[in-house]
Amino acid sequence: MARRRASTPNTTAAAAPRGTSTNDRTLYTHNLWLNYLKPVSLGLVFSSNALRAAQIELPLQSPDAQRGLEALSISRPVTDDEETDHENPPRMLRSTREFLTGFLGWQPELLDFFRPCARAQVFAGQWLAQDSNLAGDRPEPPDELRHDLVQYDDTLEPSFAYRWPQAPETGSRWCLLGLEVPPGVDLDRKPPEADEATWVESPQKKFERLLYETNVPIGLIVQGTAVRLVYRPEGQQSG
């Protein structure tokens, strides 16, 4: 989640070295973005050469996008023992739906949010973390987006899913699965306390398993202060 900018933001970004070709400047821009992104997985999803080959252009100065993202965020509550910058307090997304449709431009009619069942355990307490004001308006996920762990008392299921504009002739009608996670959950750490009926694994690994079992290769984890893209191609390591 980007930090909140001051009232007079400084939008000047690092410029590419002088005397470089257009291709070199493009690679320089992509490398700046990848360094900021800091992929956390061993799987390789993005590279500067791949982004250039796909003709992706990344603007270094985007104050409008920054202001748009800030308009969709609110101040994040802080604990008494947490150090914070009072002039630039931490921010978090106000609404996952607003972020996906208002900032990323997803089509609302293709986006479905779900109510987790009592067995949902992608992260500890998933079925309790839902917004009680919204739960009644959300259906449970369809069976094709659920995976029961038969050796445990757990079910893996998404918080939301995005459909293809036109359903493919073969394969899943869903192009992406999403997971809403409270800010305090560590995505890469196993829960410290669990019983024998629960699969003791990190939320990231459980979500990757869900993508594999549902044959949907792309996932998005929204955690209020962070957004994580997960790619799980069939038969390959996730990234």
Secondary structure, 3 states (H helix, E strand, C coil): CCCCCCCCCCCCCCCCCCCCCHHHHHHHHHHHHHHHHCCCCCCCCCCHHHHHHCCCCCCCCCHHHHHHHHHCEEECCCCCCCCCCCCCCCEEECCHHHHHHHHCCCCHHHEEECCCCCCECCCCCHHHCCCHHHHCCCCCCCHHHCEEECCCCEEECCCEEEECCCCCCCCCCEEEEEEECCCCCCCCCCCCCCCCCCCCCCHHHHHHHHHHHHCCCEEEEECCCCEEEEECCCCCCCC
